[in-house]
Amino acid sequence: MNSPRELRFQLHIASEEFTRYYRGEAKEVIVRTEIGLTLSLPASAFQPFVLHSGISGRFIVQFDENNKLIRLQRAD
């Protein structure tokens, strides 16, 4: 079995904008990785990271060999 692939990206979404995801108006978050790839990630994956001010920070996403999301975590 191959090890998971990791990509890193920065994300800044204001709380007002993220309410669109809660209302179901948007289901995916589009990000550009540090190496320039564009990813479409489910908005639900970001719910643990939502603060009163929104979402802000650097993240690491891991995928399996079939490009299925394994894990999303905040980078330190």
LINCORHU-V52883 format. One record per residue. N is the residue number from 0. OMEGA is omega in whole degrees, -180 to 180 (999 if undefined). BURIAL is # if it has 24 or more other ideal C-beta (glycine too) atoms within 12 Angstrom, else .. D_CENTER is the distance of its C-alpha to the mean C-alpha in Angstrom with 2 decimals. Layout:
N|OMEGA|BURIAL|D_CENTER ; N|OMEGA|BURIAL|D_CENTER
This chain:
0|179|.|24.57 ; 1|176|.|22.25 ; 2|-178|.|19.88 ; 3|174|.|16.11 ; 4|-180|.|14.62 ; 5|173|.|12.25 ; 6|-179|#|10.36 ; 7|179|#|9.45 ; 8|174|#|8.17 ; 9|179|.|8.99 ; 10|176|#|7.63 ; 11|177|.|10.39 ; 12|179|#|10.76 ; 13|-178|.|14.19 ; 14|179|.|15.01 ; 15|179|.|17.22 ; 16|-178|.|14.67 ; 17|177|#|12.29 ; 18|175|.|15.50 ; 19|180|.|15.35 ; 20|178|#|12.61 ; 21|-180|.|14.94 ; 22|180|.|17.85 ; 23|179|.|16.47 ; 24|178|.|16.95 ; 25|-176|.|13.50 ; 26|-178|.|11.68 ; 27|175|.|8.86 ; 28|179|#|6.52 ; 29|180|.|7.87 ; 30|173|#|7.09 ; 31|-178|.|9.97 ; 32|180|#|10.14 ; 33|178|.|13.01 ; 34|173|.|15.25 ; 35|176|.|14.83 ; 36|175|.|13.13 ; 37|-180|.|11.27 ; 38|172|#|8.52 ; 39|-177|.|8.08 ; 40|178|#|5.53 ; 41|180|.|7.25 ; 42|-179|#|7.15 ; 43|180|.|8.90 ; 44|-177|#|6.40 ; 45|-176|#|5.71 ; 46|179|.|9.51 ; 47|-175|.|10.67 ; 48|-177|#|9.44 ; 49|175|#|11.17 ; 50|179|.|14.41 ; 51|-179|.|17.40 ; 52|-179|.|16.51 ; 53|178|.|12.95 ; 54|179|#|9.77 ; 55|175|.|10.61 ; 56|179|.|10.32 ; 57|-175|.|9.51 ; 58|174|#|7.00 ; 59|177|#|8.08 ; 60|178|#|6.99 ; 61|179|#|10.29 ; 62|173|.|11.94 ; 63|-177|.|15.55 ; 64|177|.|18.32 ; 65|-179|.|17.69 ; 66|176|.|14.08 ; 67|180|.|13.12 ; 68|177|#|9.96 ; 69|-172|.|11.68 ; 70|172|.|9.57 ; 71|180|#|6.52 ; 72|177|.|8.41 ; 73|176|.|9.32 ; 74|180|.|11.61 ; 75|999|.|15.11
